[in-house]
């Protein structure tokens, strides 16, 4: 697991075009995911990692459905989120060809 690479990721660079109403919520979830991954032991299994990513994608689904936020995850946000999530997954050794994020996302 490449924790130093994860800590250097600039999430805003992946969300270059993002509604200002939803951006802080998305960034907070990405930071939460990164922090959780970084605290894992190096020997964490693929199933453990996938469970953590699934939890994060479900949190993003809830953000997208939250009616108190005046924006949704649209095309630009969707592309940025998928890009950063797959980048993080690949960094920790997950196979991005399995398209694991797409299995859980509603956006």
C-alpha positions in Angstrom: 0.0 0.0 0.0 1.4 3.4 -1.0 0.3 5.6 1.9 2.6 8.4 0.9 1.1 8.5 -2.6 -2.4 8.6 -1.1 -1.5 11.5 1.2 -0.3 13.5 -1.8 -3.5 13.3 -3.8 -5.1 16.6 -4.4 -8.8 15.9 -4.6 -9.7 19.3 -5.9 -7.7 18.6 -9.0 -10.0 15.7 -9.8 -13.1 17.9 -9.2 -12.1 20.8 -11.3 -15.7 21.5 -12.3 -18.0 21.0 -9.3 -21.0 22.7 -7.9 -19.9 24.8 -5.0 -22.9 23.5 -2.9 -21.8 19.9 -3.1 -18.1 20.2 -3.4 -17.3 20.4 0.4 -19.4 17.2 1.0 -17.6 15.3 -1.7 -14.1 16.5 -0.6 -14.9 15.5 3.0 -15.9 12.0 2.0 -12.8 11.6 -0.1 -10.6 12.7 2.8 -12.5 10.4 5.1 -11.8 7.5 2.8 -8.2 8.3 2.4 -7.7 8.7 6.2 -9.4 5.3 6.7 -7.2 3.6 4.1 -4.0 5.1 5.5 -4.8 3.8 9.0 -5.1 0.2 7.7 -2.2 -2.3 8.2 -0.1 -2.9 5.1 -1.3 -6.5 5.1 -5.0 -5.6 4.7 -6.9 -7.9 2.4 -8.5 -7.0 -0.9 -11.9 -7.7 0.7 -11.2 -5.2 3.5 -10.2 -2.6 1.0 -13.3 -3.2 -1.2 -15.5 -3.0 1.9 -14.1 0.4 2.7 -14.5 1.7 -0.9 -18.1 0.3 -0.9 -18.9 2.2 2.3 -17.5 5.4 0.8 -19.4 5.0 -2.5 -22.6 4.4 -0.4 -21.8 7.6 1.5 -21.5 9.5 -1.8 -24.8 8.0 -2.9 -26.4 9.5 0.2 -24.8 12.8 -0.5 -26.2 12.8 -4.0 -29.7 12.0 -2.6 -29.5 14.6 0.2 -32.3 17.1 -0.5 -30.7 19.7 1.8 -27.9 20.1 -0.7 -28.9 22.3 -3.7 -26.8 20.3 -6.2 -26.3 16.7 -7.4 -23.5 14.6 -8.6 -23.7 15.4 -12.4 -21.4 14.4 -15.3 -18.3 16.5 -14.3 -18.5 15.4 -10.6 -19.2 11.8 -11.6 -16.1 11.7 -13.9 -13.9 13.3 -11.3 -15.1 11.0 -8.5 -14.7 7.9 -10.5 -11.2 9.0 -11.6 -10.0 9.8 -8.0 -11.6 6.6 -6.5 -10.1 4.4 -9.1 -6.7 6.2 -8.7 -6.9 5.5 -4.9 -7.9 1.9 -5.5 -5.1 1.3 -8.0 -2.7 2.9 -5.5 -3.6 0.4 -2.8 -3.5 -2.6 -5.2 -7.1 -3.0 -6.4 -7.7 -4.0 -10.0 -9.4 -1.1 -11.7 -10.4 -3.3 -14.6 -13.0 -4.9 -12.3 -14.8 -1.5 -12.3 -15.6 -2.0 -8.6 -16.8 1.6 -8.1 -19.5 1.2 -10.8 -20.9 -1.8 -9.0 -22.0 0.4 -6.1 -22.7 3.9 -7.4 -26.1 5.3 -8.1 -24.8 8.6 -9.6 
